Amino acid sequence: MIRRLFTGLVLLGCTALAHAAFDIDQLMAELARNPGGHAKFVEKRHLALLDKPVVATGEMFYNAPDRLEKRTYTPKAETMVLYKDTLSLERDRRKLQIQLGQRPEVAAFVESIRSTLQGNRATLEANYRLALTGSLDAWVLTLVPTEPRIATLLQRITVSGVRQQVLGIDYLQADGDRTEMRIEPVKVP
């Protein structure tokens, strides 16, 4: 009886240590192994000026390490493509290109997502303080801006997922408006 109790306590202690050992480096290594993929998303924007959230749906494509595309289908068609250092936007037949090197505040915001998908801790820490909770099977990474220009616009970004998969991205703006994005990976046969 005492031997089983002792064995149970040892196993419980080892399990607790294994969960406690999960850290940002392990998460970044796991994310870096993701080659990319295709996912559907639902995005809800909660704006102080509106009674109901604005809901958008669409698809996202990520090709590691440096191409991210977001196609919004509803409520209005819009395409955003991030390729290397260029962000391209298209809406209502209007096109806009932004060179990230010329707009550091835009670059920092955009890189928060791409660098998370890449598992690039150094780039994230250039503009954000990182905090991780959970385990490999259910993690939450919080990014709090350290760059003053970003902090005037954004309180935090919360990214959640399972292993290599990012399943949620939430933005809390400095003015209190927030965006919640839920991501559902598309299964490839």
Secondary structure, DSSP 8 states (H G I E B T S, - for coil): -HHHHHHHHHHHHHHHHHHHT--HHHHHHHHHT--EEEEEEEEEEE-TT-SS-EEEEEEEEEETTTEEEEEEEESS-EEEEEETTEEEEEETTEEEEEEGGG-HHHHHHHHHHHHHHHT-HHHHHTTEEEEEEEETTEEEEEEEE-SHHHHTTEEEEEEEEETTEEEEEEEEETTS-EEEEEEEE----
